[in-house]
């Protein structure tokens, strides 16, 4: 169970970053930079 809990926390952090970054793109009307998005997710979920 500890591994599942750790994986769940990692998934939550990654999803939060993903949604925050996508919201910024939508808010500012910018083009989606998938490489930058992936780097941001990898910072919290290597």
mmCIF file of the N, C-alpha and C atoms, coordinates in Angstrom:
data_MODEL
# 
_entry.id   MODEL 
# 
loop_
_atom_site.group_PDB 
_atom_site.id 
_atom_site.type_symbol 
_atom_site.label_atom_id 
_atom_site.label_alt_id 
_atom_site.label_comp_id 
_atom_site.label_asym_id 
_atom_site.label_entity_id 
_atom_site.label_seq_id 
_atom_site.pdbx_PDB_ins_code 
_atom_site.Cartn_x 
_atom_site.Cartn_y 
_atom_site.Cartn_z 
_atom_site.occupancy 
_atom_site.B_iso_or_equiv 
_atom_site.pdbx_formal_charge 
_atom_site.auth_seq_id 
_atom_site.auth_comp_id 
_atom_site.auth_asym_id 
_atom_site.auth_atom_id 
_atom_site.pdbx_PDB_model_num 
ATOM 1   N N  . UNK A 1 1  ? 0.795  -1.204 0.000   1.00 0.00 ? 1  UNK A N  1 
ATOM 2   C CA . UNK A 1 1  ? 0.000  0.000  0.000   1.00 0.00 ? 1  UNK A CA 1 
ATOM 3   C C  . UNK A 1 1  ? 0.840  1.272  0.000   1.00 0.00 ? 1  UNK A C  1 
ATOM 4   N N  . UNK A 1 2  ? 1.980  1.323  0.660   1.00 0.00 ? 2  UNK A N  1 
ATOM 5   C CA . UNK A 1 2  ? 2.769  2.558  0.645   1.00 0.00 ? 2  UNK A CA 1 
ATOM 6   C C  . UNK A 1 2  ? 3.167  2.990  -0.774  1.00 0.00 ? 2  UNK A C  1 
ATOM 7   N N  . UNK A 1 3  ? 3.457  2.025  -1.641  1.00 0.00 ? 3  UNK A N  1 
ATOM 8   C CA . UNK A 1 3  ? 3.828  2.364  -3.010  1.00 0.00 ? 3  UNK A CA 1 
ATOM 9   C C  . UNK A 1 3  ? 2.641  2.971  -3.754  1.00 0.00 ? 3  UNK A C  1 
ATOM 10  N N  . UNK A 1 4  ? 1.463  2.452  -3.513  1.00 0.00 ? 4  UNK A N  1 
ATOM 11  C CA . UNK A 1 4  ? 0.261  2.986  -4.140  1.00 0.00 ? 4  UNK A CA 1 
ATOM 12  C C  . UNK A 1 4  ? -0.013 4.408  -3.657  1.00 0.00 ? 4  UNK A C  1 
ATOM 13  N N  . UNK A 1 5  ? 0.190  4.650  -2.379  1.00 0.00 ? 5  UNK A N  1 
ATOM 14  C CA . UNK A 1 5  ? -0.011 5.993  -1.834  1.00 0.00 ? 5  UNK A CA 1 
ATOM 15  C C  . UNK A 1 5  ? 0.981  6.972  -2.447  1.00 0.00 ? 5  UNK A C  1 
ATOM 16  N N  . UNK A 1 6  ? 2.221  6.551  -2.569  1.00 0.00 ? 6  UNK A N  1 
ATOM 17  C CA . UNK A 1 6  ? 3.244  7.411  -3.159  1.00 0.00 ? 6  UNK A CA 1 
ATOM 18  C C  . UNK A 1 6  ? 2.917  7.703  -4.628  1.00 0.00 ? 6  UNK A C  1 
ATOM 19  N N  . UNK A 1 7  ? 2.521  6.680  -5.359  1.00 0.00 ? 7  UNK A N  1 
ATOM 20  C CA . UNK A 1 7  ? 2.164  6.862  -6.763  1.00 0.00 ? 7  UNK A CA 1 
ATOM 21  C C  . UNK A 1 7  ? 0.953  7.789  -6.901  1.00 0.00 ? 7  UNK A C  1 
ATOM 22  N N  . UNK A 1 8  ? 0.008  7.668  -6.005  1.00 0.00 ? 8  UNK A N  1 
ATOM 23  C CA . UNK A 1 8  ? -1.181 8.521  -6.045  1.00 0.00 ? 8  UNK A CA 1 
ATOM 24  C C  . UNK A 1 8  ? -0.815 9.976  -5.793  1.00 0.00 ? 8  UNK A C  1 
ATOM 25  N N  . UNK A 1 9  ? 0.059  10.225 -4.832  1.00 0.00 ? 9  UNK A N  1 
ATOM 26  C CA . UNK A 1 9  ? 0.485  11.601 -4.545  1.00 0.00 ? 9  UNK A CA 1 
ATOM 27  C C  . UNK A 1 9  ? 1.229  12.192 -5.744  1.00 0.00 ? 9  UNK A C  1 
ATOM 28  N N  . UNK A 1 10 ? 2.071  11.383 -6.374  1.00 0.00 ? 10 UNK A N  1 
ATOM 29  C CA . UNK A 1 10 ? 2.812  11.834 -7.548  1.00 0.00 ? 10 UNK A CA 1 
ATOM 30  C C  . UNK A 1 10 ? 1.856  12.169 -8.685  1.00 0.00 ? 10 UNK A C  1 
ATOM 31  N N  . UNK A 1 11 ? 0.870  11.333 -8.884  1.00 0.00 ? 11 UNK A N  1 
ATOM 32  C CA . UNK A 1 11 ? -0.117 11.571 -9.935  1.00 0.00 ? 11 UNK A CA 1 
ATOM 33  C C  . UNK A 1 11 ? -0.908 12.850 -9.675  1.00 0.00 ? 11 UNK A C  1 
ATOM 34  N N  . UNK A 1 12 ? -1.268 13.091 -8.438  1.00 0.00 ? 12 UNK A N  1 
ATOM 35  C CA . UNK A 1 12 ? -2.005 14.308 -8.081  1.00 0.00 ? 12 UNK A CA 1 
ATOM 36  C C  . UNK A 1 12 ? -1.153 15.545 -8.367  1.00 0.00 ? 12 UNK A C  1 
ATOM 37  N N  . UNK A 1 13 ? 0.122  15.502 -7.986  1.00 0.00 ? 13 UNK A N  1 
ATOM 38  C CA . UNK A 1 13 ? 1.009  16.646 -8.244  1.00 0.00 ? 13 UNK A CA 1 
ATOM 39  C C  . UNK A 1 13 ? 1.162  16.891 -9.746  1.00 0.00 ? 13 UNK A C  1 
ATOM 40  N N  . UNK A 1 14 ? 1.338  15.827 -10.506 1.00 0.00 ? 14 UNK A N  1 
ATOM 41  C CA . UNK A 1 14 ? 1.502  15.960 -11.957 1.00 0.00 ? 14 UNK A CA 1 
ATOM 42  C C  . UNK A 1 14 ? 0.238  16.518 -12.595 1.00 0.00 ? 14 UNK A C  1 
ATOM 43  N N  . UNK A 1 15 ? -0.911 16.035 -12.188 1.00 0.00 ? 15 UNK A N  1 
ATOM 44  C CA . UNK A 1 15 ? -2.180 16.523 -12.734 1.00 0.00 ? 15 UNK A CA 1 
ATOM 45  C C  . UNK A 1 15 ? -2.385 17.988 -12.396 1.00 0.00 ? 15 UNK A C  1 
ATOM 46  N N  . UNK A 1 16 ? -2.024 18.385 -11.169 1.00 0.00 ? 16 UNK A N  1 
ATOM 47  C CA . UNK A 1 16 ? -2.175 19.777 -10.763 1.00 0.00 ? 16 UNK A CA 1 
ATOM 48  C C  . UNK A 1 16 ? -1.322 20.688 -11.647 1.00 0.00 ? 16 UNK A C  1 
ATOM 49  N N  . UNK A 1 17 ? -0.075 20.311 -11.861 1.00 0.00 ? 17 UNK A N  1 
ATOM 50  C CA . UNK A 1 17 ? 0.812  21.103 -12.717 1.00 0.00 ? 17 UNK A CA 1 
ATOM 51  C C  . UNK A 1 17 ? 0.252  21.164 -14.136 1.00 0.00 ? 17 UNK A C  1 
ATOM 52  N N  . UNK A 1 18 ? -0.183 20.042 -14.650 1.00 0.00 ? 18 UNK A N  1 
ATOM 53  C CA . UNK A 1 18 ? -0.728 19.984 -16.003 1.00 0.00 ? 18 UNK A CA 1 
ATOM 54  C C  . UNK A 1 18 ? -1.912 20.933 -16.149 1.00 0.00 ? 18 UNK A C  1 
ATOM 55  N N  . UNK A 1 19 ? -2.854 20.865 -15.227 1.00 0.00 ? 19 UNK A N  1 
ATOM 56  C CA . UNK A 1 19 ? -4.036 21.719 -15.315 1.00 0.00 ? 19 UNK A CA 1 
ATOM 57  C C  . UNK A 1 19 ? -3.696 23.193 -15.128 1.00 0.00 ? 19 UNK A C  1 
ATOM 58  N N  . UNK A 1 20 ? -2.767 23.496 -14.234 1.00 0.00 ? 20 UNK A N  1 
ATOM 59  C CA . UNK A 1 20 ? -2.364 24.892 -14.040 1.00 0.00 ? 20 UNK A CA 1 
ATOM 60  C C  . UNK A 1 20 ? -1.719 25.450 -15.304 1.00 0.00 ? 20 UNK A C  1 
ATOM 61  N N  . UNK A 1 21 ? -0.849 24.669 -15.923 1.00 0.00 ? 21 UNK A N  1 
ATOM 62  C CA . UNK A 1 21 ? -0.177 25.119 -17.140 1.00 0.00 ? 21 UNK A CA 1 
ATOM 63  C C  . UNK A 1 21 ? -1.178 25.293 -18.283 1.00 0.00 ? 21 UNK A C  1 
ATOM 64  N N  . UNK A 1 22 ? -2.110 24.365 -18.418 1.00 0.00 ? 22 UNK A N  1 
ATOM 65  C CA . UNK A 1 22 ? -3.114 24.479 -19.470 1.00 0.00 ? 22 UNK A CA 1 
ATOM 66  C C  . UNK A 1 22 ? -4.024 25.681 -19.238 1.00 0.00 ? 22 UNK A C  1 
ATOM 67  N N  . UNK A 1 23 ? -4.317 25.972 -17.985 1.00 0.00 ? 23 UNK A N  1 
ATOM 68  C CA . UNK A 1 23 ? -5.137 27.144 -17.660 1.00 0.00 ? 23 UNK A CA 1 
ATOM 69  C C  . UNK A 1 23 ? -4.405 28.433 -18.040 1.00 0.00 ? 23 UNK A C  1 
ATOM 70  N N  . UNK A 1 24 ? -3.097 28.478 -17.785 1.00 0.00 ? 24 UNK A N  1 
ATOM 71  C CA . UNK A 1 24 ? -2.309 29.649 -18.181 1.00 0.00 ? 24 UNK A CA 1 
ATOM 72  C C  . UNK A 1 24 ? -2.329 29.843 -19.699 1.00 0.00 ? 24 UNK A C  1 
ATOM 73  N N  . UNK A 1 25 ? -2.195 28.766 -20.423 1.00 0.00 ? 25 UNK A N  1 
ATOM 74  C CA . UNK A 1 25 ? -2.232 28.838 -21.887 1.00 0.00 ? 25 UNK A CA 1 
ATOM 75  C C  . UNK A 1 25 ? -3.584 29.379 -22.342 1.00 0.00 ? 25 UNK A C  1 
ATOM 76  N N  . UNK A 1 26 ? -4.648 28.870 -21.756 1.00 0.00 ? 26 UNK A N  1 
ATOM 77  C CA . UNK A 1 26 ? -5.989 29.312 -22.131 1.00 0.00 ? 26 UNK A CA 1 
ATOM 78  C C  . UNK A 1 26 ? -6.221 30.769 -21.748 1.00 0.00 ? 26 UNK A C  1 
ATOM 79  N N  . UNK A 1 27 ? -5.801 31.146 -20.547 1.00 0.00 ? 27 UNK A N  1 
ATOM 80  C CA . UNK A 1 27 ? -6.011 32.502 -20.049 1.00 0.00 ? 27 UNK A CA 1 
ATOM 81  C C  . UNK A 1 27 ? -5.293 33.541 -20.900 1.00 0.00 ? 27 UNK A C  1 
ATOM 82  N N  . UNK A 1 28 ? -4.061 33.224 -21.299 1.00 0.00 ? 28 UNK A N  1 
ATOM 83  C CA . UNK A 1 28 ? -3.257 34.188 -22.046 1.00 0.00 ? 28 UNK A CA 1 
ATOM 84  C C  . UNK A 1 28 ? -3.372 34.018 -23.554 1.00 0.00 ? 28 UNK A C  1 
ATOM 85  N N  . UNK A 1 29 ? -4.123 33.020 -23.992 1.00 0.00 ? 29 UNK A N  1 
ATOM 86  C CA . UNK A 1 29 ? -4.295 32.801 -25.421 1.00 0.00 ? 29 UNK A CA 1 
ATOM 87  C C  . UNK A 1 29 ? -3.003 32.435 -26.137 1.00 0.00 ? 29 UNK A C  1 
ATOM 88  N N  . UNK A 1 30 ? -2.093 31.847 -25.408 1.00 0.00 ? 30 UNK A N  1 
ATOM 89  C CA . UNK A 1 30 ? -0.788 31.487 -25.983 1.00 0.00 ? 30 UNK A CA 1 
ATOM 90  C C  . UNK A 1 30 ? -0.858 30.122 -26.666 1.00 0.00 ? 30 UNK A C  1 
ATOM 91  N N  . UNK A 1 31 ? 0.130  29.878 -27.494 1.00 0.00 ? 31 UNK A N  1 
ATOM 92  C CA . UNK A 1 31 ? 0.254  28.559 -28.109 1.00 0.00 ? 31 UNK A CA 1 
ATOM 93  C C  . UNK A 1 31 ? 0.761  27.571 -27.072 1.00 0.00 ? 31 UNK A C  1 
ATOM 94  N N  . UNK A 1 32 ? 0.327  26.351 -27.181 1.00 0.00 ? 32 UNK A N  1 
ATOM 95  C CA . UNK A 1 32 ? 0.747  25.310 -26.256 1.00 0.00 ? 32 UNK A CA 1 
ATOM 96  C C  . UNK A 1 32 ? 2.149  24.839 -26.615 1.00 0.00 ? 32 UNK A C  1 
ATOM 97  N N  . UNK A 1 33 ? 3.070  24.966 -25.689 1.00 0.00 ? 33 UNK A N  1 
ATOM 98  C CA . UNK A 1 33 ? 4.440  24.484 -25.862 1.00 0.00 ? 33 UNK A CA 1 
ATOM 99  C C  . UNK A 1 33 ? 4.521  23.142 -25.138 1.00 0.00 ? 33 UNK A C  1 
ATOM 100 N N  . UNK A 1 34 ? 4.373  22.070 -25.887 1.00 0.00 ? 34 UNK A N  1 
ATOM 101 C CA . UNK A 1 34 ? 4.321  20.746 -25.263 1.00 0.00 ? 34 UNK A CA 1 
ATOM 102 C C  . UNK A 1 34 ? 5.622  20.375 -24.564 1.00 0.00 ? 34 UNK A C  1 
ATOM 103 N N  . UNK A 1 35 ? 6.748  20.824 -25.102 1.00 0.00 ? 35 UNK A N  1 
ATOM 104 C CA . UNK A 1 35 ? 8.033  20.510 -24.467 1.00 0.00 ? 35 UNK A CA 1 
ATOM 105 C C  . UNK A 1 35 ? 8.118  21.183 -23.097 1.00 0.00 ? 35 UNK A C  1 
ATOM 106 N N  . UNK A 1 36 ? 7.700  22.435 -23.017 1.00 0.00 ? 36 UNK A N  1 
ATOM 107 C CA . UNK A 1 36 ? 7.715  23.151 -21.735 1.00 0.00 ? 36 UNK A CA 1 
ATOM 108 C C  . UNK A 1 36 ? 6.719  22.532 -20.768 1.00 0.00 ? 36 UNK A C  1 
ATOM 109 N N  . UNK A 1 37 ? 5.585  22.135 -21.280 1.00 0.00 ? 37 UNK A N  1 
ATOM 110 C CA . UNK A 1 37 ? 4.575  21.494 -20.442 1.00 0.00 ? 37 UNK A CA 1 
ATOM 111 C C  . UNK A 1 37 ? 5.115  20.184 -19.866 1.00 0.00 ? 37 UNK A C  1 
ATOM 112 N N  . UNK A 1 38 ? 5.759  19.409 -20.695 1.00 0.00 ? 38 UNK A N  1 
ATOM 113 C CA . UNK A 1 38 ? 6.318  18.132 -20.253 1.00 0.00 ? 38 UNK A CA 1 
ATOM 114 C C  . UNK A 1 38 ? 7.411  18.352 -19.200 1.00 0.00 ? 38 UNK A C  1 
ATOM 115 N N  . UNK A 1 39 ? 8.269  19.371 -19.403 1.00 0.00 ? 39 UNK A N  1 
ATOM 116 C CA . UNK A 1 39 ? 9.312  19.668 -18.431 1.00 0.00 ? 39 UNK A CA 1 
ATOM 117 C C  . UNK A 1 39 ? 8.704  20.054 -17.077 1.00 0.00 ? 39 UNK A C  1 
ATOM 118 N N  . UNK A 1 40 ? 7.625  20.836 -17.109 1.00 0.00 ? 40 UNK A N  1 
ATOM 119 C CA . UNK A 1 40 ? 6.968  21.247 -15.862 1.00 0.00 ? 40 UNK A CA 1 
ATOM 120 C C  . UNK A 1 40 ? 6.414  20.043 -15.120 1.00 0.00 ? 40 UNK A C  1 
ATOM 121 N N  . UNK A 1 41 ? 5.825  19.105 -15.849 1.00 0.00 ? 41 UNK A N  1 
ATOM 122 C CA . UNK A 1 41 ? 5.282  17.896 -15.218 1.00 0.00 ? 41 UNK A CA 1 
ATOM 123 C C  . UNK A 1 41 ? 6.426  17.036 -14.671 1.00 0.00 ? 41 UNK A C  1 
ATOM 124 N N  . UNK A 1 42 ? 7.510  16.925 -15.427 1.00 0.00 ? 42 UNK A N  1 
ATOM 125 C CA . UNK A 1 42 ? 8.638  16.105 -14.991 1.00 0.00 ? 42 UNK A CA 1 
ATOM 126 C C  . UNK A 1 42 ? 9.312  16.647 -13.730 1.00 0.00 ? 42 UNK A C  1 
ATOM 127 N N  . UNK A 1 43 ? 9.168  17.935 -13.481 1.00 0.00 ? 43 UNK A N  1 
ATOM 128 C CA . UNK A 1 43 ? 9.747  18.509 -12.265 1.00 0.00 ? 43 UNK A CA 1 
ATOM 129 C C  . UNK A 1 43 ? 9.089  17.938 -10.997 1.00 0.00 ? 43 UNK A C  1 
ATOM 130 N N  . UNK A 1 44 ? 7.815  17.628 -11.074 1.00 0.00 ? 44 UNK A N  1 
ATOM 131 C CA . UNK A 1 44 ? 7.112  17.095 -9.901  1.00 0.00 ? 44 UNK A CA 1 
ATOM 132 C C  . UNK A 1 44 ? 6.915  15.586 -9.981  1.00 0.00 ? 44 UNK A C  1 
ATOM 133 N N  . UNK A 1 45 ? 7.059  15.027 -11.173 1.00 0.00 ? 45 UNK A N  1 
ATOM 134 C CA . UNK A 1 45 ? 6.869  13.581 -11.343 1.00 0.00 ? 45 UNK A CA 1 
ATOM 135 C C  . UNK A 1 45 ? 7.952  13.038 -12.274 1.00 0.00 ? 45 UNK A C  1 
ATOM 136 N N  . UNK A 1 46 ? 9.175  12.918 -11.759 1.00 0.00 ? 46 UNK A N  1 
ATOM 137 C CA . UNK A 1 46 ? 10.280 12.471 -12.617 1.00 0.00 ? 46 UNK A CA 1 
ATOM 138 C C  . UNK A 1 46 ? 10.117 11.021 -13.067 1.00 0.00 ? 46 UNK A C  1 
# 
